[in-house]
Amino acid sequence: MEIQVTGLRKYYTSEGNTIKALDDVDLLIPANTIFTLLGPSGCGKTTLLRCIVGLETPDSGEIRIGDEVVWSAEKKVYIPTEKRRLGMVFQTYAIWPHMNVFNNVAYPLQVQKLPKDEIRERVAKTLSFVQLKGFESRPATKLSGGQQQRVALARALVAEPKVILFDEPLSNLDAKLREETRKELKAFLSELQITAVYVTHDRLEALTLSDTIAVMRSGRIIETGDPKKIYFGAESSFVTDFIGRSNLVPVMVLERGENAIVVDSGIGRMFARKTDLAQAKDATLCMRPEFIRLERGGGNILNDDEAINRIQGTIETLLFVGDAYECEVRVNKTLLMARIEPDTDFRTGDTVVLKVPTEHCLLVAK
């Protein structure tokens, strides 16, 4: 089911100051996709989610779920949460400690006063789907974190909603369990073929789970696209830096060629990938650390006109992180991050040449 948000605003007042939690948000969430709201703490993503589900009341705008307007300031429409046919999984799971797994999952159906046989059948089907068959009589709070997360998911799914919303549901899990649960959740949602709206500040969750990502900042949607577009082709330095580690270098555009854009910067003349960036003279050059290659350096290649995107520098730091070395290389007054093979024999203080393919040099707006 499609969700459309138009002109949504939500303001708070604190100590005489007005805080724009949502500042004129327009958003279209396609049906049967996993749509992620990504951004730093305080950017408005959870407020937007709570407005969609009906737990917060906006100040203006409109929210449409499918063909139905569920909230509109202008039309004076308000459909209460329980009638929006949405499922919700919270950050804290909201597991009831006095109930076993069966009763936690069955609760939404019991509230609807459905026949007991139908409740048993639907709970059994849902628990089997989330791989908790046989756990019905277990105390819910005695389960592991990952299992409790699945109980919360089952409770959201058992009422067969058209849309399910997630508010950072994996943030309380340890790193290994979070990775395993991400895979399970992706498989569950892909099989269900329903609309899922997922809130997170974790870029890895957003990249691995999503069909579409909307990056938020200060109550606004900054940029929307599929994971590869957001990672490789972001249009702003904020999105580029937030979605992954990146070298951001201020540059001045010298020439816009047929296949590349030539820029000048503190690290020398560089060739960047051709983009639709407006005809501005000043921009920011983005280079991901994983696409920078190091080789032994020497000589003055900075003055070599044939040396396209080959930069000489000195290794200042090397940090072993298991599957790679993360290093910082000083080029003039600029420090560039690079990620290199774990079996490298480079050492701190080595003179090196950094090679950056033109296709991985992206110009973004400041």
VOPAGU-2260 file (C-alpha; in pm, 1 decimal, decimal comma):
REM VOPAGU-2260
SITE   aa  ch    i         X         Y         Z
SITE  MET   A    0       0,0       0,0       0,0
SITE  GLU   A    1     139,7     338,1    -103,0
SITE  ILE   A    2     197,2     615,7     150,8
SITE  GLN   A    3     198,8     981,4      49,4
SITE  VAL   A    4     305,2    1265,9     279,0
SITE  THR   A    5     243,0    1621,8     160,5
SITE  GLY   A    6     358,0    1947,0     320,0
SITE  LEU   A    7     390,4    1790,4     664,6
SITE  ARG   A    8     498,5    2018,6     947,1
SITE  LYS   A    9     544,8    1946,4    1315,6
SITE  TYR   A   10     676,1    2213,2    1552,3
SITE  TYR   A   11     764,9    2197,6    1921,2
SITE  THR   A   12     819,9    2483,7    2162,0
SITE  SER   A   13    1098,8    2458,6    2419,6
SITE  GLU   A   14    1201,1    2742,1    2652,1
SITE  GLY   A   15    1042,0    2995,4    2419,5
SITE  ASN   A   16    1214,9    2856,9    2108,0
SITE  THR   A   17    1036,0    2691,7    1815,0
SITE  ILE   A   18    1187,2    2361,5    1701,9
SITE  LYS   A   19    1098,1    2244,9    1351,1
SITE  ALA   A   20    1082,4    1866,4    1394,0
SITE  LEU   A   21     927,8    1834,1    1047,0
SITE  ASP   A   22     970,2    2123,2     807,8
SITE  ASP   A   23     740,7    2094,6     505,1
SITE  VAL   A   24     807,3    1726,0     428,0
SITE  ASP   A   25     691,5    1579,5      94,4
SITE  LEU   A   26     738,4    1205,5      54,3
SITE  LEU   A   27     606,4     921,3    -161,2
SITE  ILE   A   28     660,2     568,1     -29,8
SITE  PRO   A   29     583,7     309,0    -301,7
SITE  ALA   A   30     370,8       5,3    -220,0
SITE  ASN   A   31     535,8    -327,6    -136,1
SITE  THR   A   32     884,4    -185,5     -83,8
SITE  ILE   A   33    1121,9    -142,0     209,2
SITE  PHE   A   34    1159,6     233,8     252,8
SITE  THR   A   35    1415,7     363,1     504,1
SITE  LEU   A   36    1428,1     701,9     675,0
SITE  LEU   A   37    1796,7     758,5     752,2
SITE  GLY   A   38    1955,0    1043,9     940,1
SITE  PRO   A   39    2129,8    1160,0    1257,0
SITE  SER   A   40    1958,7    1179,9    1594,8
SITE  GLY   A   41    1712,3    1467,2    1611,4
SITE  CYS   A   42    1662,1    1496,6    1234,6
SITE  GLY   A   43    1287,0    1418,6    1255,0
SITE  LYS   A   44    1274,5    1062,5    1122,4
SITE  THR   A   45    1100,4     910,8    1426,8
SITE  THR   A   46     859,5    1206,6    1444,7
SITE  LEU   A   47     767,2    1144,1    1080,0
SITE  LEU   A   48     713,0     773,4    1150,3
SITE  ARG   A   49     494,4     852,9    1453,1
SITE  CYS   A   50     288,7    1097,1    1247,5
SITE  ILE   A   51     225,5     827,2     985,1
SITE  VAL   A   52     115,2     575,7    1247,9
SITE  GLY   A   53     -95,6     834,0    1432,8
SITE  LEU   A   54     101,4     865,2    1757,1
SITE  GLU   A   55     188,2    1230,2    1683,5
SITE  THR   A   56     -38,5    1502,5    1547,7
SITE  PRO   A   57     122,8    1726,6    1282,0
SITE  ASP   A   58      60,7    2100,1    1267,9
SITE  SER   A   59     -15,2    2107,7     895,4
SITE  GLY   A   60      -5,4    1895,2     582,9
SITE  GLU   A   61    -164,1    1568,2     477,5
SITE  ILE   A   62     -98,1    1193,8     511,9
SITE  ARG   A   63    -253,6     945,5     272,7
SITE  ILE   A   64    -229,2     565,0     309,5
SITE  GLY   A   65    -345,8     389,9      -3,8
SITE  ASP   A   66    -653,8     574,6    -126,4
SITE  GLU   A   67    -750,7     700,5     220,1
SITE  VAL   A   68    -654,7    1032,4     376,2
SITE  VAL   A   69    -575,4     946,5     739,0
SITE  TRP   A   70    -476,9    1297,8     846,9
SITE  SER   A   71    -530,3    1638,4     692,3
SITE  ALA   A   72    -522,6    1980,5     855,1
SITE  GLU   A   73    -704,6    2146,1     565,6
SITE  LYS   A   74    -973,6    1876,5     531,6
SITE  LYS   A   75    -999,3    1830,0     910,5
SITE  VAL   A   76    -950,3    1453,5     881,1
SITE  TYR   A   77    -809,7    1237,0    1160,5
SITE  ILE   A   78    -823,0     857,6    1146,9
SITE  PRO   A   79    -713,4     709,3    1484,0
SITE  THR   A   80    -413,3     478,8    1501,2
SITE  GLU   A   81    -611,6     159,5    1555,9
SITE  LYS   A   82    -809,9     217,5    1234,5
SITE  ARG   A   83    -510,5     278,9    1006,7
SITE  ARG   A   84    -435,1     -94,4     968,6
SITE  LEU   A   85     -66,5     -49,2    1043,2
SITE  GLY   A   86     180,5    -269,9    1230,0
SITE  MET   A   87     451,3    -115,6    1446,3
SITE  VAL   A   88     777,4    -254,5    1587,0
SITE  PHE   A   89     935,2     -30,5    1850,3
SITE  GLN   A   90    1298,6      12,8    1951,2
SITE  THR   A   91    1231,3    -141,0    2293,7
SITE  TYR   A   92    1013,3    -427,0    2150,8
SITE  ALA   A   93     738,7    -342,1    2410,0
SITE  ILE   A   94     716,7    -708,0    2516,3
SITE  TRP   A   95     469,4    -762,4    2802,2
SITE  PRO   A   96     662,1    -937,8    3081,3
SITE  HIS   A   97     356,1   -1102,1    3240,9
SITE  MET   A   98     261,8   -1281,3    2916,3
SITE  ASN   A   99     412,0   -1577,1    2735,8
SITE  VAL   A  100     504,6   -1566,4    2367,7
SITE  PHE   A  101     161,5   -1683,1    2250,6
SITE  ASN   A  102     -31,0   -1417,9    2442,2
SITE  ASN   A  103     210,9   -1141,0    2339,2
SITE  VAL   A  104     153,9   -1223,4    1973,4
SITE  ALA   A  105    -218,2   -1294,3    2012,2
SITE  TYR   A  106    -297,4    -969,2    2192,3
SITE  PRO   A  107    -394,9    -759,9    1885,2
SITE  LEU   A  108    -637,0   -1034,1    1776,6
SITE  GLN   A  109    -779,0   -1071,2    2127,2
SITE  VAL   A  110    -850,2    -697,7    2132,9
SITE  GLN   A  111   -1045,8    -745,4    1809,1
SITE  LYS   A  112   -1238,5   -1026,7    1985,2
SITE  LEU   A  113   -1173,8   -1276,6    1707,4
SITE  PRO   A  114   -1277,5   -1642,3    1761,3
SITE  LYS   A  115   -1025,5   -1841,6    1967,1
SITE  ASP   A  116    -971,2   -2098,4    1693,0
SITE  GLU   A  117    -885,7   -1827,3    1441,8
SITE  ILE   A  118    -648,3   -1662,9    1690,9
SITE  ARG   A  119    -466,2   -1992,1    1753,0
SITE  GLU   A  120    -436,8   -2058,0    1379,9
SITE  ARG   A  121    -304,1   -1710,3    1293,3
SITE  VAL   A  122     -59,3   -1701,0    1587,3
SITE  ALA   A  123      77,3   -2045,2    1496,0
SITE  LYS   A  124     119,5   -1939,5    1132,4
SITE  THR   A  125     295,5   -1615,0    1226,4
SITE  LEU   A  126     528,7   -1776,9    1483,0
SITE  SER   A  127     625,8   -2036,6    1225,7
SITE  PHE   A  128     701,4   -1760,9     975,9
SITE  VAL   A  129     939,9   -1582,7    1218,4
SITE  GLN   A  130    1096,7   -1918,1    1317,1
SITE  LEU   A  131     956,7   -1928,6    1671,8
SITE  LYS   A  132     740,0   -2239,4    1636,8
SITE  GLY   A  133     743,5   -2429,5    1967,6
SITE  PHE   A  134     809,4   -2114,8    2174,2
SITE  GLU   A  135     440,7   -2043,4    2244,4
SITE  SER   A  136     449,3   -2116,9    2618,5
SITE  ARG   A  137     789,5   -1955,5    2689,1
SITE  PRO   A  138     798,3   -1639,7    2905,2
SITE  ALA   A  139     861,9   -1368,6    2646,7
SITE  THR   A  140    1117,5   -1175,7    2850,7
SITE  LYS   A  141    1325,5   -1491,0    2906,8
SITE  LEU   A  142    1412,3   -1506,4    2537,3
SITE  SER   A  143    1728,4   -1368,1    2380,8
SITE  GLY   A  144    1729,2   -1017,7    2234,1
SITE  GLY   A  145    1699,8   -1150,0    1880,1
SITE  GLN   A  146    1409,7   -1377,8    1975,1
SITE  GLN   A  147    1229,8   -1091,9    2151,7
SITE  GLN   A  148    1270,0    -886,0    1836,9
SITE  ARG   A  149    1101,9   -1165,3    1642,4
SITE  VAL   A  150     815,7   -1177,7    1895,7
SITE  ALA   A  151     763,2    -803,3    1840,2
SITE  LEU   A  152     769,4    -859,7    1463,8
SITE  ALA   A  153     520,7   -1146,9    1492,7
SITE  ARG   A  154     283,5    -932,8    1700,6
SITE  ALA   A  155     298,7    -660,4    1434,3
SITE  LEU   A  156     236,9    -911,6    1152,8
SITE  VAL   A  157     -36,9   -1125,2    1307,9
SITE  ALA   A  158    -308,2    -866,6    1235,4
SITE  GLU   A  159    -207,4    -882,8     866,7
SITE  PRO   A  160    -138,6    -510,4     821,6
SITE  LYS   A  161     -91,2    -350,1     481,5
SITE  VAL   A  162     197,6    -142,4     617,4
SITE  ILE   A  163     450,5    -217,4     891,9
SITE  LEU   A  164     668,7      48,6    1053,9
SITE  PHE   A  165     998,7      -2,4    1237,4
SITE  ASP   A  166    1155,0     245,3    1479,6
SITE  GLU   A  167    1523,8     141,4    1509,3
SITE  PRO   A  168    1429,0    -215,5    1613,8
SITE  LEU   A  169    1785,4    -354,1    1608,8
SITE  SER   A  170    1962,0     -83,8    1808,4
SITE  ASN   A  171    1956,6    -284,6    2133,3
SITE  LEU   A  172    2125,1    -592,4    1982,7
SITE  ASP   A  173    2497,7    -662,8    1984,6
SITE  ALA   A  174    2689,6    -631,9    1656,5
SITE  LYS   A  175    2685,9   -1002,1    1557,4
SITE  LEU   A  176    2319,4   -1052,6    1644,9
SITE  ARG   A  177    2228,0    -730,8    1465,8
SITE  GLU   A  178    2395,1    -861,1    1149,0
SITE  GLU   A  179    2209,8   -1195,1    1168,8
SITE  THR   A  180    1875,8   -1027,9    1241,4
SITE  ARG   A  181    1919,7    -784,9     949,8
SITE  LYS   A  182    1943,6   -1080,3     712,8
SITE  GLU   A  183    1635,5   -1246,0     864,3
SITE  LEU   A  184    1435,3    -923,5     853,8
SITE  LYS   A  185    1526,4    -859,6     489,3
SITE  ALA   A  186    1414,7   -1214,1     399,3
SITE  PHE   A  187    1089,3   -1181,6     598,9
SITE  LEU   A  188     990,0    -848,8     445,6
SITE  SER   A  189    1083,7    -953,2      91,8
SITE  GLU   A  190     866,0   -1263,4     123,0
SITE  LEU   A  191     570,7   -1073,9     272,0
SITE  GLN   A  192     551,8    -820,6     -13,3
SITE  ILE   A  193     406,2    -545,5     205,9
SITE  THR   A  194     508,4    -183,3     252,4
SITE  ALA   A  195     770,9    -141,8     525,6
SITE  VAL   A  196     888,4     193,9     660,4
SITE  TYR   A  197    1212,4     161,2     855,3
SITE  VAL   A  198    1376,3     428,3    1072,3
SITE  THR   A  199    1747,9     408,3    1152,5
SITE  HIS   A  200    2061,7     615,6    1200,1
SITE  ASP   A  201    2275,0     314,1    1101,2
SITE  ARG   A  202    2395,1     347,3     740,9
SITE  LEU   A  203    2471,4     -26,8     713,2
SITE  GLU   A  204    2114,4    -116,1     807,3
SITE  ALA   A  205    1985,0     130,9     551,2
SITE  LEU   A  206    2210,5       0,6     272,8
SITE  THR   A  207    2144,3    -369,5     336,0
SITE  LEU   A  208    1769,0    -357,7     403,9
SITE  SER   A  209    1629,2     -90,2     175,5
SITE  ASP   A  210    1477,8     -67,1    -167,3
SITE  THR   A  211    1474,3     311,6    -123,3
SITE  ILE   A  212    1648,2     544,0     125,6
SITE  ALA   A  213    1540,3     895,2     220,8
SITE  VAL   A  214    1813,1    1088,9     403,7
SITE  MET   A  215    1681,7    1344,0     654,4
SITE  ARG   A  216    1842,5    1647,8     812,2
SITE  SER   A  217    1690,3    1915,0    1037,3
SITE  GLY   A  218    1333,2    1808,1     969,3
SITE  ARG   A  219    1370,2    1789,3     590,7
SITE  ILE   A  220    1419,7    1520,1     327,4
SITE  ILE   A  221    1760,0    1600,4     175,9
SITE  GLU   A  222    1784,7    1325,0     -84,2
SITE  THR   A  223    1602,4    1007,4    -190,9
SITE  GLY   A  224    1722,1     712,4    -397,8
SITE  ASP   A  225    1808,5     344,1    -402,1
SITE  PRO   A  226    2108,9     234,9    -190,5
SITE  LYS   A  227    2359,7     240,7    -479,0
SITE  LYS   A  228    2246,3     582,5    -594,8
SITE  ILE   A  229    2272,8     724,3    -242,1
SITE  TYR   A  230    2615,7     564,3    -184,7
SITE  PHE   A  231    2779,4     623,3    -524,6
SITE  GLY   A  232    2588,3     919,9    -662,9
SITE  ALA   A  233    2480,2    1145,4    -376,2
SITE  GLU   A  234    2425,1    1508,5    -467,1
SITE  SER   A  235    2532,7    1676,7    -141,9
SITE  SER   A  236    2839,1    1654,1      79,2
SITE  PHE   A  237    2616,9    1589,8     384,0
SITE  VAL   A  238    2460,6    1278,0     231,4
SITE  THR   A  239    2793,3    1156,4      95,8
SITE  ASP   A  240    2960,5    1188,9     434,7
SITE  PHE   A  241    2668,1    1045,5     633,9
SITE  ILE   A  242    2611,2     735,6     422,4
SITE  GLY   A  243    2975,1     625,3     449,3
SITE  ARG   A  244    3330,1     734,5     523,2
SITE  SER   A  245    3451,5     971,0     257,3
SITE  ASN   A  246    3729,7    1214,0     169,0
SITE  LEU   A  247    3569,1    1551,9     103,7
SITE  VAL   A  248    3800,1    1803,6     -63,1
SITE  PRO   A  249    3695,3    2160,5    -162,1
SITE  VAL   A  250    3767,1    2217,1    -529,2
SITE  MET   A  251    3734,9    2476,5    -803,6
SITE  VAL   A  252    3602,0    2360,6   -1139,7
SITE  LEU   A  253    3845,2    2436,2   -1423,3
SITE  GLU   A  254    3687,8    2260,5   -1720,9
SITE  ARG   A  255    3381,7    2051,3   -1800,5
SITE  GLY   A  256    3490,5    1801,9   -2063,1
SITE  GLU   A  257    3290,3    1549,1   -2257,7
SITE  ASN   A  258    3383,2    1257,1   -2031,3
SITE  ALA   A  259    3513,4    1418,9   -1710,6
SITE  ILE   A  260    3525,3    1738,6   -1506,8
SITE  VAL   A  261    3868,7    1885,9   -1435,1
SITE  VAL   A  262    3910,5    2050,2   -1094,4
SITE  ASP   A  263    4186,1    2216,1    -894,9
SITE  SER   A  264    4229,9    2162,1    -521,6
SITE  GLY   A  265    4469,8    2146,6    -232,8
SITE  ILE   A  266    4576,8    1798,8    -347,0
SITE  GLY   A  267    4639,4    1909,8    -705,5
SITE  ARG   A  268    4453,5    1883,7   -1034,8
SITE  MET   A  269    4198,8    1600,3   -1044,8
SITE  PHE   A  270    3959,7    1449,0   -1299,5
SITE  ALA   A  271    3609,9    1379,1   -1166,7
SITE  ARG   A  272    3321,8    1177,2   -1303,2
SITE  LYS   A  273    3080,1    1367,3   -1527,9
SITE  THR   A  274    2761,6    1451,8   -1332,0
SITE  ASP   A  275    2456,9    1674,9   -1360,7
SITE  LEU   A  276    2591,9    1910,1   -1094,2
SITE  ALA   A  277    2490,0    2268,8   -1164,3
SITE  GLN   A  278    2743,3    2492,1   -1337,5
SITE  ALA   A  279    2898,3    2610,5   -1010,9
SITE  LYS   A  280    3266,9    2700,7    -994,7
SITE  ASP   A  281    3307,1    2577,6    -637,1
SITE  ALA   A  282    3218,1    2222,1    -532,7
SITE  THR   A  283    3332,4    1934,9    -312,9
SITE  LEU   A  284    3522,8    1633,4    -441,6
SITE  CYS   A  285    3418,5    1303,6    -280,2
SITE  MET   A  286    3654,1    1001,9    -282,7
SITE  ARG   A  287    3563,2     683,8     -92,7
SITE  PRO   A  288    3859,7     530,3      99,0
SITE  GLU   A  289    3792,9     183,4     -43,5
SITE  PHE   A  290    3855,4     303,5    -401,0
SITE  ILE   A  291    4194,7     461,7    -331,9
SITE  ARG   A  292    4490,8     241,7    -427,5
SITE  LEU   A  293    4840,5     285,3    -280,6
SITE  GLU   A  294    5175,1     210,2    -443,4
SITE  ARG   A  295    5534,5     295,6    -359,3
SITE  GLY   A  296    5609,4     660,2    -428,8
SITE  GLY   A  297    5903,6     873,1    -531,6
SITE  GLY   A  298    5985,6    1159,4    -763,5
SITE  ASN   A  299    5769,7    1463,8    -825,8
SITE  ILE   A  300    5461,7    1316,7    -996,4
SITE  LEU   A  301    5249,7    1615,1    -894,4
SITE  ASN   A  302    5403,3    1805,0   -1186,4
SITE  ASP   A  303    5357,3    1519,4   -1431,1
SITE  ASP   A  304    5080,9    1609,6   -1678,4
SITE  GLU   A  305    5040,6    1241,8   -1767,3
SITE  ALA   A  306    4967,0    1143,5   -1406,9
SITE  ILE   A  307    4588,3    1158,3   -1402,8
SITE  ASN   A  308    4453,1    1122,5   -1048,1
SITE  ARG   A  309    4788,4    1005,8    -912,2
SITE  ILE   A  310    4875,2    1190,9    -591,8
SITE  GLN   A  311    5194,6    1170,1    -389,0
SITE  GLY   A  312    5177,7    1175,6     -10,9
SITE  THR   A  313    5313,7    1039,0     317,1
SITE  ILE   A  314    5146,0     780,7     540,3
SITE  GLU   A  315    5074,7     937,4     880,1
SITE  THR   A  316    4868,7     661,7    1048,8
SITE  LEU   A  317    4797,8     292,4     992,5
SITE  LEU   A  318    4520,0     120,3    1186,4
SITE  PHE   A  319    4468,5    -255,6    1159,8
SITE  VAL   A  320    4095,7    -342,3    1172,8
SITE  GLY   A  321    4110,0    -712,7    1082,4
SITE  ASP   A  322    3997,1    -730,3     721,9
SITE  ALA   A  323    4196,2    -422,2     618,7
SITE  TYR   A  324    4427,5    -141,7     723,1
SITE  GLU   A  325    4274,8     201,9     753,1
SITE  CYS   A  326    4536,9     464,5     688,7
SITE  GLU   A  327    4569,4     840,8     664,9
SITE  VAL   A  328    4793,0     988,5     397,0
SITE  ARG   A  329    4901,2    1351,9     406,1
SITE  VAL   A  330    4895,7    1528,4      70,7
SITE  ASN   A  331    5016,7    1886,8     120,1
SITE  LYS   A  332    4786,2    2016,9     397,7
SITE  THR   A  333    4513,0    1756,9     338,4
SITE  LEU   A  334    4471,0    1420,6     513,3
SITE  LEU   A  335    4314,4    1151,6     293,2
SITE  MET   A  336    4175,5     823,7     424,9
SITE  ALA   A  337    4243,7     499,5     239,3
SITE  ARG   A  338    4150,1     137,6     307,2
SITE  ILE   A  339    4413,2    -115,1     197,8
SITE  GLU   A  340    4478,9    -490,5     210,3
SITE  PRO   A  341    4543,2    -644,4     555,1
SITE  ASP   A  342    4869,4    -809,4     441,2
SITE  THR   A  343    5027,7    -481,3     327,5
SITE  ASP   A  344    5389,8    -405,0     413,0
SITE  PHE   A  345    5344,5     -27,3     413,1
SITE  ARG   A  346    5465,5     153,5     724,6
SITE  THR   A  347    5403,1     490,0     885,6
SITE  GLY   A  348    5624,4     752,1     721,4
SITE  ASP   A  349    5638,8     579,2     381,1
SITE  THR   A  350    5610,5     796,4      71,4
SITE  VAL   A  351    5329,5     659,8    -143,3
SITE  VAL   A  352    5132,8     737,4    -457,9
SITE  LEU   A  353    4752,9     736,3    -430,2
SITE  LYS   A  354    4565,6     630,3    -743,6
SITE  VAL   A  355    4198,6     725,6    -768,2
SITE  PRO   A  356    3993,7     615,0   -1072,5
SITE  THR   A  357    3803,6     900,9   -1233,9
SITE  GLU   A  358    3474,7     710,8   -1203,2
SITE  HIS   A  359    3518,2     709,6    -823,9
SITE  CYS   A  360    3582,5    1083,8    -798,1
SITE  LEU   A  361    3240,5    1240,0    -746,3
SITE  LEU   A  362    3159,0    1609,3    -741,6
SITE  VAL   A  363    2887,9    1709,5    -492,8
SITE  ALA   A  364    2736,8    2037,4    -380,2
SITE  LYS   A  365    2888,1    2196,1     -71,1
